[in-house]
């Protein structure tokens, strides 16, 4: 079984799979800064920033960038 066939089976059974993915990402951006989630999931920073605003997140004081010494 591969992800595509699983997705097809879930859709055929009536599960709204896209809603589940969006809900999961919105939950993630509430738990960690949007740029961190973007880098981990290979999303664009603007996408996760938009999602955190939609979800009501408050990561307004996160200093993005490379903080390694």
PQR file with spaces between the fields and no chain letter, atoms N, CA, C, O and H, PARSE charges and radii, in Angstrom:
ATOM       1  N    UNK     1       0.851   -1.169    0.000 -0.4000 1.5000
ATOM       2  CA   UNK     1       0.000    0.000    0.000 -0.0000 2.0000
ATOM       3  C    UNK     1       0.897    1.232    0.000  0.5500 1.7000
ATOM       4  O    UNK     1       1.885    1.297    0.731 -0.5500 1.4000
ATOM       5  N    UNK     2       0.541    2.195   -0.821 -0.4000 1.5000
ATOM       6  CA   UNK     2       1.287    3.443   -0.871 -0.0000 2.0000
ATOM       7  C    UNK     2       0.367    4.602   -0.464  0.5500 1.7000
ATOM       8  O    UNK     2      -0.843    4.406   -0.354 -0.5500 1.4000
ATOM       9  H    UNK     2      -0.262    2.143   -1.415  0.4000 1.0000
ATOM      10  N    UNK     3       0.912    5.795   -0.239 -0.4000 1.5000
ATOM      11  CA   UNK     3       0.088    6.921    0.220 -0.0000 2.0000
ATOM      12  C    UNK     3      -1.061    7.261   -0.725  0.5500 1.7000
ATOM      13  O    UNK     3      -2.144    7.635   -0.274 -0.5500 1.4000
ATOM      14  H    UNK     3       1.895    5.954   -0.328  0.4000 1.0000
ATOM      15  N    UNK     4      -0.836    7.133   -2.024 -0.4000 1.5000
ATOM      16  CA   UNK     4      -1.889    7.467   -2.977 -0.0000 2.0000
ATOM      17  C    UNK     4      -3.061    6.505   -2.879  0.5500 1.7000
ATOM      18  O    UNK     4      -4.216    6.931   -2.882 -0.5500 1.4000
ATOM      19  H    UNK     4       0.044    6.829   -2.390  0.4000 1.0000
ATOM      20  N    UNK     5      -2.776    5.220   -2.793 -0.4000 1.5000
ATOM      21  CA   UNK     5      -3.875    4.256   -2.701 -0.0000 2.0000
ATOM      22  C    UNK     5      -4.603    4.385   -1.368  0.5500 1.7000
ATOM      23  O    UNK     5      -5.819    4.208   -1.307 -0.5500 1.4000
ATOM      24  H    UNK     5      -1.838    4.874   -2.791  0.4000 1.0000
ATOM      25  N    UNK     6      -3.875    4.690   -0.309 -0.4000 1.5000
ATOM      26  CA   UNK     6      -4.515    4.913    0.987 -0.0000 2.0000
ATOM      27  C    UNK     6      -5.418    6.141    0.926  0.5500 1.7000
ATOM      28  O    UNK     6      -6.537    6.124    1.438 -0.5500 1.4000
ATOM      29  H    UNK     6      -2.886    4.834   -0.359  0.4000 1.0000
ATOM      30  N    UNK     7      -4.925    7.202    0.297 -0.4000 1.5000
ATOM      31  CA   UNK     7      -5.721    8.412    0.138 -0.0000 2.0000
ATOM      32  C    UNK     7      -6.998    8.123   -0.642  0.5500 1.7000
ATOM      33  O    UNK     7      -8.076    8.583   -0.264 -0.5500 1.4000
ATOM      34  H    UNK     7      -4.016    7.215   -0.119  0.4000 1.0000
ATOM      35  N    UNK     8      -6.881    7.369   -1.720 -0.4000 1.5000
ATOM      36  CA   UNK     8      -8.046    7.010   -2.526 -0.0000 2.0000
ATOM      37  C    UNK     8      -9.059    6.197   -1.711  0.5500 1.7000
ATOM      38  O    UNK     8     -10.267    6.407   -1.826 -0.5500 1.4000
ATOM      39  H    UNK     8      -6.005    6.995   -2.027  0.4000 1.0000
ATOM      40  N    UNK     9      -8.564    5.279   -0.897 -0.4000 1.5000
ATOM      41  CA   UNK     9      -9.462    4.462   -0.082 -0.0000 2.0000
ATOM      42  C    UNK     9     -10.161    5.303    0.985  0.5500 1.7000
ATOM      43  O    UNK     9     -11.345    5.101    1.255 -0.5500 1.4000
ATOM      44  H    UNK     9      -7.583    5.108   -0.804  0.4000 1.0000
ATOM      45  N    UNK    10      -9.444    6.231    1.585 -0.4000 1.5000
ATOM      46  CA   UNK    10     -10.061    7.104    2.585 -0.0000 2.0000
ATOM      47  C    UNK    10     -11.131    7.984    1.950  0.5500 1.7000
ATOM      48  O    UNK    10     -12.208    8.172    2.517 -0.5500 1.4000
ATOM      49  H    UNK    10      -8.482    6.395    1.366  0.4000 1.0000
ATOM      50  N    UNK    11     -10.833    8.515    0.784 -0.4000 1.5000
ATOM      51  CA   UNK    11     -11.834    9.336    0.075 -0.0000 2.0000
ATOM      52  C    UNK    11     -13.059    8.505   -0.283  0.5500 1.7000
ATOM      53  O    UNK    11     -14.192    8.962   -0.126 -0.5500 1.4000
ATOM      54  H    UNK    11      -9.958    8.362    0.324  0.4000 1.0000
ATOM      55  N    UNK    12     -12.834    7.284   -0.766 -0.4000 1.5000
ATOM      56  CA   UNK    12     -13.949    6.411   -1.141 -0.0000 2.0000
ATOM      57  C    UNK    12     -14.825    6.075    0.060  0.5500 1.7000
ATOM      58  O    UNK    12     -16.030    5.863   -0.078 -0.5500 1.4000
ATOM      59  H    UNK    12     -11.915    6.912   -0.894  0.4000 1.0000
ATOM      60  N    UNK    13     -14.206    6.029    1.245 -0.4000 1.5000
ATOM      61  CA   UNK    13     -14.967    5.735    2.463 -0.0000 2.0000
ATOM      62  C    UNK    13     -15.664    6.980    3.023  0.5500 1.7000
ATOM      63  O    UNK    13     -16.414    6.899    3.995 -0.5500 1.4000
ATOM      64  H    UNK    13     -13.227    6.201    1.357  0.4000 1.0000
ATOM      65  N    UNK    14     -15.402    8.138    2.389 -0.4000 1.5000
ATOM      66  CA   UNK    14     -16.098    9.354    2.802 -0.0000 2.0000
ATOM      67  C    UNK    14     -15.357   10.226    3.795  0.5500 1.7000
ATOM      68  O    UNK    14     -15.952   11.126    4.387 -0.5500 1.4000
ATOM      69  H    UNK    14     -14.793    8.204    1.598  0.4000 1.0000
ATOM      70  N    UNK    15     -14.064    9.976    3.991 -0.4000 1.5000
ATOM      71  CA   UNK    15     -13.280   10.799    4.916 -0.0000 2.0000
ATOM      72  C    UNK    15     -12.775   12.047    4.216  0.5500 1.7000
ATOM      73  O    UNK    15     -12.227   11.951    3.118 -0.5500 1.4000
ATOM      74  H    UNK    15     -13.581    9.245    3.510  0.4000 1.0000
ATOM      75  N    UNK    16     -12.943   13.219    4.822 -0.4000 1.5000
ATOM      76  CA   UNK    16     -12.438   14.467    4.232 -0.0000 2.0000
ATOM      77  C    UNK    16     -10.945   14.625    4.526  0.5500 1.7000
ATOM      78  O    UNK    16     -10.572   15.294    5.490 -0.5500 1.4000
ATOM      79  H    UNK    16     -13.387   13.297    5.714  0.4000 1.0000
ATOM      80  N    UNK    17     -10.099   14.022    3.713 -0.4000 1.5000
ATOM      81  CA   UNK    17      -8.672   13.929    4.012 -0.0000 2.0000
ATOM      82  C    UNK    17      -7.958   15.274    3.998  0.5500 1.7000
ATOM      83  O    UNK    17      -7.045   15.476    4.798 -0.5500 1.4000
ATOM      84  H    UNK    17     -10.402   13.478    2.930  0.4000 1.0000
ATOM      85  N    UNK    18      -8.330   16.192    3.131 -0.4000 1.5000
ATOM      86  CA   UNK    18      -7.670   17.498    3.096 -0.0000 2.0000
ATOM      87  C    UNK    18      -7.927   18.280    4.381  0.5500 1.7000
ATOM      88  O    UNK    18      -7.035   18.968    4.877 -0.5500 1.4000
ATOM      89  H    UNK    18      -9.071   16.029    2.481  0.4000 1.0000
ATOM      90  N    UNK    19      -9.126   18.179    4.913 -0.4000 1.5000
ATOM      91  CA   UNK    19      -9.448   18.873    6.151 -0.0000 2.0000
ATOM      92  C    UNK    19      -8.590   18.367    7.305  0.5500 1.7000
ATOM      93  O    UNK    19      -8.191   19.140    8.175 -0.5500 1.4000
ATOM      94  H    UNK    19      -9.851   17.621    4.510  0.4000 1.0000
ATOM      95  N    UNK    20      -8.313   17.086    7.309 -0.4000 1.5000
ATOM      96  CA   UNK    20      -7.483   16.509    8.358 -0.0000 2.0000
ATOM      97  C    UNK    20      -6.061   17.024    8.310  0.5500 1.7000
ATOM      98  O    UNK    20      -5.460   17.298    9.349 -0.5500 1.4000
ATOM      99  H    UNK    20      -8.637   16.458    6.602  0.4000 1.0000
ATOM     100  N    UNK    21      -5.525   17.155    7.121 -0.4000 1.5000
ATOM     101  CA   UNK    21      -4.158   17.658    6.972 -0.0000 2.0000
ATOM     102  C    UNK    21      -4.084   19.115    7.422  0.5500 1.7000
ATOM     103  O    UNK    21      -3.175   19.491    8.163 -0.5500 1.4000
ATOM     104  H    UNK    21      -6.013   16.932    6.277  0.4000 1.0000
ATOM     105  N    UNK    22      -5.025   19.927    6.984 -0.4000 1.5000
ATOM     106  CA   UNK    22      -5.034   21.339    7.369 -0.0000 2.0000
ATOM     107  C    UNK    22      -5.206   21.495    8.877  0.5500 1.7000
ATOM     108  O    UNK    22      -4.562   22.346    9.491 -0.5500 1.4000
ATOM     109  H    UNK    22      -5.764   19.622    6.383  0.4000 1.0000
ATOM     110  N    UNK    23      -6.056   20.691    9.462 -0.4000 1.5000
ATOM     111  CA   UNK    23      -6.258   20.756   10.914 -0.0000 2.0000
ATOM     112  C    UNK    23      -4.993   20.370   11.661  0.5500 1.7000
ATOM     113  O    UNK    23      -4.649   20.983   12.672 -0.5500 1.4000
ATOM     114  H    UNK    23      -6.578   20.000    8.963  0.4000 1.0000
ATOM     115  N    UNK    24      -4.311   19.366   11.168 -0.4000 1.5000
ATOM     116  CA   UNK    24      -3.072   18.926   11.825 -0.0000 2.0000
ATOM     117  C    UNK    24      -2.001   20.009   11.757  0.5500 1.7000
ATOM     118  O    UNK    24      -1.298   20.244   12.740 -0.5500 1.4000
ATOM     119  H    UNK    24      -4.591   18.868   10.347  0.4000 1.0000
ATOM     120  N    UNK    25      -1.869   20.667   10.617 -0.4000 1.5000
ATOM     121  CA   UNK    25      -0.862   21.723   10.489 -0.0000 2.0000
ATOM     122  C    UNK    25      -1.228   22.919   11.350  0.5500 1.7000
ATOM     123  O    UNK    25      -0.352   23.523   11.970 -0.5500 1.4000
ATOM     124  H    UNK    25      -2.440   20.476    9.819  0.4000 1.0000
ATOM     125  N    UNK    26      -2.511   23.271   11.400 -0.4000 1.5000
ATOM     126  CA   UNK    26      -2.937   24.381   12.279 -0.0000 2.0000
ATOM     127  C    UNK    26      -2.618   24.074   13.739  0.5500 1.7000
ATOM     128  O    UNK    26      -2.216   24.966   14.486 -0.5500 1.4000
ATOM     129  H    UNK    26      -3.222   22.780   10.897  0.4000 1.0000
ATOM     130  N    UNK    27      -2.789   22.847   14.140 -0.4000 1.5000
ATOM     131  CA   UNK    27      -2.458   22.457   15.515 -0.0000 2.0000
ATOM     132  C    UNK    27      -0.950   22.567   15.752  0.5500 1.7000
ATOM     133  O    UNK    27      -0.520   23.014   16.815 -0.5500 1.4000
ATOM     134  H    UNK    27      -3.116   22.122   13.533  0.4000 1.0000
ATOM     135  N    UNK    28      -0.161   22.167   14.780 -0.4000 1.5000
ATOM     136  CA   UNK    28       1.291   22.262   14.912 -0.0000 2.0000
ATOM     137  C    UNK    28       1.755   23.708   15.063  0.5500 1.7000
ATOM     138  O    UNK    28       2.612   23.997   15.897 -0.5500 1.4000
ATOM     139  H    UNK    28      -0.510   21.804   13.916  0.4000 1.0000
ATOM     140  N    UNK    29       1.195   24.622   14.261 -0.4000 1.5000
ATOM     141  CA   UNK    29       1.648   26.013   14.339 -0.0000 2.0000
ATOM     142  C    UNK    29       1.202   26.697   15.621  0.5500 1.7000
ATOM     143  O    UNK    29       1.716   27.761   15.967 -0.5500 1.4000
ATOM     144  H    UNK    29       0.499   24.387   13.583  0.4000 1.0000
ATOM     145  N    UNK    30       0.261   26.106   16.320 -0.4000 1.5000
ATOM     146  CA   UNK    30      -0.101   26.637   17.642 -0.0000 2.0000
ATOM     147  C    UNK    30       0.875   26.168   18.712  0.5500 1.7000
ATOM     148  O    UNK    30       0.970   26.776   19.778 -0.5500 1.4000
ATOM     149  H    UNK    30      -0.157   25.242   16.038  0.4000 1.0000
ATOM     150  N    UNK    31       1.596   25.093   18.431 -0.4000 1.5000
ATOM     151  CA   UNK    31       2.518   24.514   19.409 -0.0000 2.0000
ATOM     152  C    UNK    31       3.964   24.934   19.202  0.5500 1.7000
ATOM     153  O    UNK    31       4.776   24.829   20.121 -0.5500 1.4000
ATOM     154  H    UNK    31       1.518   24.600   17.565  0.4000 1.0000
ATOM     155  N    UNK    32       4.291   25.402   18.021 -0.4000 1.5000
ATOM     156  CA   UNK    32       5.663   25.802   17.706 -0.0000 2.0000
ATOM     157  C    UNK    32       5.617   26.962   16.719  0.5500 1.7000
ATOM     158  O    UNK    32       4.619   27.141   16.023 -0.5500 1.4000
ATOM     159  H    UNK    32       3.631   25.487   17.275  0.4000 1.0000
ATOM     160  N    UNK    33       6.676   27.744   16.653 -0.4000 1.5000
ATOM     161  CA   UNK    33       6.701   28.879   15.721 -0.0000 2.0000
ATOM     162  C    UNK    33       6.518   28.428   14.266  0.5500 1.7000
ATOM     163  O    UNK    33       7.026   27.386   13.851 -0.5500 1.4000
ATOM     164  H    UNK    33       7.487   27.599   17.219  0.4000 1.0000
ATOM     165  N    UNK    34       5.783   29.239   13.512 -0.4000 1.5000
ATOM     166  CA   UNK    34       5.494   28.917   12.114 -0.0000 2.0000
ATOM     167  C    UNK    34       6.741   28.655   11.282  0.5500 1.7000
ATOM     168  O    UNK    34       6.732   27.716   10.486 -0.5500 1.4000
ATOM     169  H    UNK    34       5.371   30.085   13.849  0.4000 1.0000
ATOM     170  N    UNK    35       7.826   29.439   11.420 -0.4000 1.5000
ATOM     171  CA   UNK    35       9.020   29.137   10.613 -0.0000 2.0000
ATOM     172  C    UNK    35       9.643   27.777   10.927  0.5500 1.7000
ATOM     173  O    UNK    35      10.214   27.134   10.046 -0.5500 1.4000
ATOM     174  H    UNK    35       7.833   30.202   12.066  0.4000 1.0000
ATOM     175  N    UNK    36       9.535   27.348   12.168 -0.4000 1.5000
ATOM     176  CA   UNK    36      10.065   26.035   12.548 -0.0000 2.0000
ATOM     177  C    UNK    36       9.247   24.936   11.872  0.5500 1.7000
ATOM     178  O    UNK    36       9.808   23.979   11.338 -0.5500 1.4000
ATOM     179  H    UNK    36       9.072   27.870   12.883  0.4000 1.0000
ATOM     180  N    UNK    37       7.934   25.073   11.896 -0.4000 1.5000
ATOM     181  CA   UNK    37       7.053   24.099   11.242 -0.0000 2.0000
ATOM     182  C    UNK    37       7.279   24.124    9.733  0.5500 1.7000
ATOM     183  O    UNK    37       7.304   23.073    9.092 -0.5500 1.4000
ATOM     184  H    UNK    37       7.478   25.850   12.330  0.4000 1.0000
ATOM     185  N    UNK    38       7.442   25.309    9.167 -0.4000 1.5000
ATOM     186  CA   UNK    38       7.676   25.423    7.726 -0.0000 2.0000
ATOM     187  C    UNK    38       8.939   24.673    7.322  0.5500 1.7000
ATOM     188  O    UNK    38       8.937   23.929    6.341 -0.5500 1.4000
ATOM     189  H    UNK    38       7.422   26.163    9.688  0.4000 1.0000
ATOM     190  N    UNK    39      10.000   24.865    8.065 -0.4000 1.5000
ATOM     191  CA   UNK    39      11.265   24.191    7.732 -0.0000 2.0000
ATOM     192  C    UNK    39      11.141   22.674    7.899  0.5500 1.7000
ATOM     193  O    UNK    39      11.653   21.912    7.078 -0.5500 1.4000
ATOM     194  H    UNK    39      10.002   25.469    8.862  0.4000 1.0000
ATOM     195  N    UNK    40      10.462   22.242    8.962 -0.4000 1.5000
ATOM     196  CA   UNK    40      10.336   20.807    9.232 -0.0000 2.0000
ATOM     197  C    UNK    40       9.490   20.093    8.176  0.5500 1.7000
ATOM     198  O    UNK    40       9.768   18.945    7.833 -0.5500 1.4000
ATOM     199  H    UNK    40      10.046   22.861    9.628  0.4000 1.0000
ATOM     200  N    UNK    41       8.462   20.766    7.663 -0.4000 1.5000
ATOM     201  CA   UNK    41       7.543   20.135    6.715 -0.0000 2.0000
ATOM     202  C    UNK    41       7.786   20.559    5.274  0.5500 1.7000
ATOM     203  O    UNK    41       7.045   20.160    4.376 -0.5500 1.4000
ATOM     204  H    UNK    41       8.236   21.699    7.942  0.4000 1.0000
ATOM     205  N    UNK    42       8.816   21.363    5.047 -0.4000 1.5000
ATOM     206  CA   UNK    42       9.151   21.873    3.718 -0.0000 2.0000
ATOM     207  C    UNK    42       8.008   22.701    3.135  0.5500 1.7000
ATOM     208  O    UNK    42       7.659   22.558    1.963 -0.5500 1.4000
ATOM     209  H    UNK    42       9.419   21.687    5.777  0.4000 1.0000
ATOM     210  N    UNK    43       7.431   23.566    3.966 -0.4000 1.5000
ATOM     211  CA   UNK    43       6.430   24.529    3.536 -0.0000 2.0000
ATOM     212  C    UNK    43       7.099   25.894    3.430  0.5500 1.7000
ATOM     213  O    UNK    43       8.191   26.095    3.963 -0.5500 1.4000
ATOM     214  H    UNK    43       7.714   23.683    4.918  0.4000 1.0000
ATOM     215  N    UNK    44       6.461   26.817    2.754 -0.4000 1.5000
ATOM     216  CA   UNK    44       6.963   28.189    2.701 -0.0000 2.0000
ATOM     217  C    UNK    44       6.597   28.887    4.009  0.5500 1.7000
ATOM     218  O    UNK    44       5.531   28.635    4.572 -0.5500 1.4000
ATOM     219  H    UNK    44       5.574   26.654    2.321  0.4000 1.0000
ATOM     220  N    UNK    45       7.476   29.761    4.494 -0.4000 1.5000
ATOM     221  CA   UNK    45       7.219   30.489    5.744 -0.0000 2.0000
ATOM     222  C    UNK    45       5.894   31.249    5.714  0.5500 1.7000
ATOM     223  O    UNK    45       5.174   31.291    6.712 -0.5500 1.4000
ATOM     224  H    UNK    45       8.342   29.966    4.037  0.4000 1.0000
ATOM     225  N    UNK    46       5.578   31.844    4.573 -0.4000 1.5000
ATOM     226  CA   UNK    46       4.333   32.621    4.482 -0.0000 2.0000
ATOM     227  C    UNK    46       3.104   31.736    4.640  0.5500 1.7000
ATOM     228  O    UNK    46       2.092   32.167    5.191 -0.5500 1.4000
ATOM     229  H    UNK    46       6.163   31.809    3.762  0.4000 1.0000
ATOM     230  N    UNK    47       3.188   30.510    4.162 -0.4000 1.5000
ATOM     231  CA   UNK    47       2.060   29.585    4.294 -0.0000 2.0000
ATOM     232  C    UNK    47       1.790   29.269    5.758  0.5500 1.7000
ATOM     233  O    UNK    47       0.648   29.350    6.209 -0.5500 1.4000
ATOM     234  H    UNK    47       4.011   30.159    3.714  0.4000 1.0000
ATOM     235  N    UNK    48       2.824   28.913    6.498 -0.4000 1.5000
ATOM     236  CA   UNK    48       2.612   28.570    7.903 -0.0000 2.0000
ATOM     237  C    UNK    48       2.281   29.808    8.735  0.5500 1.7000
ATOM     238  O    UNK    48       1.552   29.708    9.722 -0.5500 1.4000
ATOM     239  H    UNK    48       3.752   28.848    6.132  0.4000 1.0000
ATOM     240  N    UNK    49       2.808   30.976    8.349 -0.4000 1.5000
ATOM     241  CA   UNK    49       2.454   32.208    9.055 -0.0000 2.0000
ATOM     242  C    UNK    49       0.978   32.511    8.860  0.5500 1.7000
ATOM     243  O    UNK    49       0.295   32.919    9.799 -0.5500 1.4000
ATOM     244  H    UNK    49       3.401   31.057    7.547  0.4000 1.0000
ATOM     245  N    UNK    50       0.486   32.312    7.646 -0.4000 1.5000
ATOM     246  CA   UNK    50      -0.943   32.501    7.367 -0.0000 2.0000
ATOM     247  C    UNK    50      -1.783   31.528    8.193  0.5500 1.7000
ATOM     248  O    UNK    50      -2.826   31.904    8.726 -0.5500 1.4000
ATOM     249  H    UNK    50       1.041   31.980    6.883  0.4000 1.0000
ATOM     250  N    UNK    51      -1.333   30.292    8.297 -0.4000 1.5000
ATOM     251  CA   UNK    51      -2.071   29.288    9.068 -0.0000 2.0000
ATOM     252  C    UNK    51      -2.095   29.617   10.561  0.5500 1.7000
ATOM     253  O    UNK    51      -3.104   29.384   11.226 -0.5500 1.4000
ATOM     254  H    UNK    51      -0.486   29.986    7.863  0.4000 1.0000
ATOM     255  N    UNK    52      -1.003   30.151   11.090 -0.4000 1.5000
ATOM     256  CA   UNK    52      -0.983   30.492   12.516 -0.0000 2.0000
ATOM     257  C    UNK    52      -1.941   31.649   12.798  0.5500 1.7000
ATOM     258  O    UNK    52      -2.569   31.688   13.855 -0.5500 1.4000
ATOM     259  H    UNK    52      -0.183   30.340   10.550  0.4000 1.0000
ATOM     260  N    UNK    53      -2.055   32.579   11.870 -0.4000 1.5000
ATOM     261  CA   UNK    53      -3.012   33.678   12.036 -0.0000 2.0000
ATOM     262  C    UNK    53      -4.437   33.138   12.005  0.5500 1.7000
ATOM     263  O    UNK    53      -5.271   33.522   12.824 -0.5500 1.4000
ATOM     264  H    UNK    53      -1.544   32.547   11.011  0.4000 1.0000
ATOM     265  N    UNK    54      -4.713   32.241   11.051 -0.4000 1.5000
ATOM     266  CA   UNK    54      -6.041   31.619   10.973 -0.0000 2.0000
ATOM     267  C    UNK    54      -6.389   30.854   12.244  0.5500 1.7000
ATOM     268  O    UNK    54      -7.536   30.854   12.691 -0.5500 1.4000
ATOM     269  H    UNK    54      -4.036   31.929   10.385  0.4000 1.0000
ATOM     270  N    UNK    55      -5.383   30.205   12.817 -0.4000 1.5000
ATOM     271  CA   UNK    55      -5.611   29.377   14.003 -0.0000 2.0000
ATOM     272  C    UNK    55      -5.639   30.188   15.290  0.5500 1.7000
ATOM     273  O    UNK    55      -5.955   29.652   16.352 -0.5500 1.4000
ATOM     274  H    UNK    55      -4.451   30.205   12.454  0.4000 1.0000
ATOM     275  N    UNK    56      -5.311   31.479   15.208 -0.4000 1.5000
ATOM     276  CA   UNK    56      -5.338   32.326   16.401 -0.0000 2.0000
ATOM     277  C    UNK    56      -4.081   32.243   17.235  0.5500 1.7000
ATOM     278  O    UNK    56      -4.113   32.526   18.432 -0.5500 1.4000
ATOM     279  H    UNK    56      -5.054   31.915   14.346  0.4000 1.0000
ATOM     280  N    UNK    57      -2.975   31.859   16.623 -0.4000 1.5000
ATOM     281  CA   UNK    57      -1.711   31.736   17.347 -0.0000 2.0000
ATOM     282  C    UNK    57      -1.107   33.078   17.706  0.5500 1.7000
ATOM     283  O    UNK    57      -1.493   34.114   17.164 -0.5500 1.4000
ATOM     284  H    UNK    57      -2.950   31.629   15.650  0.4000 1.0000
ATOM     285  N    UNK    58      -0.158   33.047   18.624 -0.4000 1.5000
ATOM     286  CA   UNK    58       0.441   34.285   19.127 -0.0000 2.0000
ATOM     287  C    UNK    58       1.962   34.253   19.101  0.5500 1.7000
ATOM     288  O    UNK    58       2.596   34.790   20.008 -0.5500 1.4000
ATOM     289  H    UNK    58       0.155   32.206   19.064  0.4000 1.0000
ATOM     290  N    UNK    59       2.556   33.649   18.102 -0.4000 1.5000
ATOM     291  CA   UNK    59       4.019   33.591   18.019 -0.0000 2.0000
ATOM     292  C    UNK    59       4.567   34.880   17.418  0.5500 1.7000
ATOM     293  O    UNK    59       5.368   34.831   16.484 -0.5500 1.4000
ATOM     294  H    UNK    59       2.041   33.212   17.364  0.4000 1.0000
ATOM     295  N    UNK    60       4.150   36.029   17.936 -0.4000 1.5000
ATOM     296  CA   UNK    60       4.554   37.299   17.347 -0.0000 2.0000
ATOM     297  C    UNK    60       5.963   37.730   17.738  0.5500 1.7000
ATOM     298  O    UNK    60       6.519   38.623   17.099 -0.5500 1.4000
ATOM     299  H    UNK    60       3.500   36.069   18.695  0.4000 1.0000
ATOM     300  N    UNK    61       6.553   37.131   18.757 -0.4000 1.5000
ATOM     301  CA   UNK    61       7.873   37.558   19.203 -0.0000 2.0000
ATOM     302  C    UNK    61       8.970   36.555   18.887  0.5500 1.7000
ATOM     303  O    UNK    61      10.053   36.610   19.470 -0.5500 1.4000
ATOM     304  H    UNK    61       6.101   36.405   19.276  0.4000 1.0000
ATOM     305  N    UNK    62       8.698   35.656   17.980 -0.4000 1.5000
ATOM     306  CA   UNK    62       9.705   34.665   17.601 -0.0000 2.0000
ATOM     307  C    UNK    62      10.704   35.302   16.646  0.5500 1.7000
ATOM     308  O    UNK    62      10.311   35.871   15.628 -0.5500 1.4000
ATOM     309  H    UNK    62       7.818   35.611   17.507  0.4000 1.0000
ATOM     310  N    UNK    63      11.966   35.216   16.957 -0.4000 1.5000
ATOM     311  CA   UNK    63      13.015   35.761   16.095 -0.0000 2.0000
ATOM     312  C    UNK    63      13.465   34.682   15.119  0.5500 1.7000
ATOM     313  O    UNK    63      14.208   33.770   15.482 -0.5500 1.4000
ATOM     314  H    UNK    63      12.286   34.754   17.784  0.4000 1.0000
ATOM     315  N    UNK    64      13.016   34.795   13.897 -0.4000 1.5000
ATOM     316  CA   UNK    64      13.363   33.800   12.889 -0.0000 2.0000
ATOM     317  C    UNK    64      14.831   33.908   12.510  0.5500 1.7000
ATOM     318  O    UNK    64      15.466   34.943   12.714 -0.5500 1.4000
ATOM     319  H    UNK    64      12.412   35.536   13.602  0.4000 1.0000
ATOM     320  N    UNK    65      15.350   32.847   11.967 -0.4000 1.5000
ATOM     321  CA   UNK    65      16.742   32.848   11.511 -0.0000 2.0000
ATOM     322  C    UNK    65      17.526   31.724   12.141  0.5500 1.7000
ATOM     323  O    UNK    65      17.000   30.934   12.925 -0.5500 1.4000
ATOM     324  H    UNK    65      14.834   32.006   11.801  0.4000 1.0000
ATOM     325  N    UNK    66      18.770   31.669   11.790 -0.4000 1.5000
ATOM     326  CA   UNK    66      19.663   30.633   12.286 -0.0000 2.0000
ATOM     327  C    UNK    66      20.265   31.097   13.613  0.5500 1.7000
ATOM     328  O    UNK    66      20.993   32.089   13.648 -0.5500 1.4000
ATOM     329  H    UNK    66      19.197   32.311   11.153  0.4000 1.0000
ATOM     330  N    UNK    67      19.968   30.391   14.700 -0.4000 1.5000
ATOM     331  CA   UNK    67      20.429   30.779   16.027 -0.0000 2.0000
ATOM     332  C    UNK    67      21.542   29.882   16.550  0.5500 1.7000
ATOM     333  O    UNK    67      21.863   29.904   17.738 -0.5500 1.4000
ATOM     334  H    UNK    67      19.376   29.585   14.672  0.4000 1.0000
ATOM     335  N    UNK    68      22.124   29.095   15.658 -0.4000 1.5000
ATOM     336  CA   UNK    68      23.239   28.242   16.074 -0.0000 2.0000
ATOM     337  C    UNK    68      24.500   29.073   16.181  0.5500 1.7000
ATOM     338  O    UNK    68      24.705   29.997   15.395 -0.5500 1.4000
ATOM     339  H    UNK    68      21.862   29.077   14.693  0.4000 1.0000
ATOM     340  N    UNK    69      25.345   28.754   17.145 -0.4000 1.5000
ATOM     341  CA   UNK    69      26.617   29.486   17.302 -0.0000 2.0000
ATOM     342  C    UNK    69      27.728   28.782   16.621  0.5500 1.7000
ATOM     343  O    UNK    69      28.865   29.252   16.648 -0.5500 1.4000
ATOM     344  H    UNK    69      25.178   28.003   17.784  0.4000 1.0000
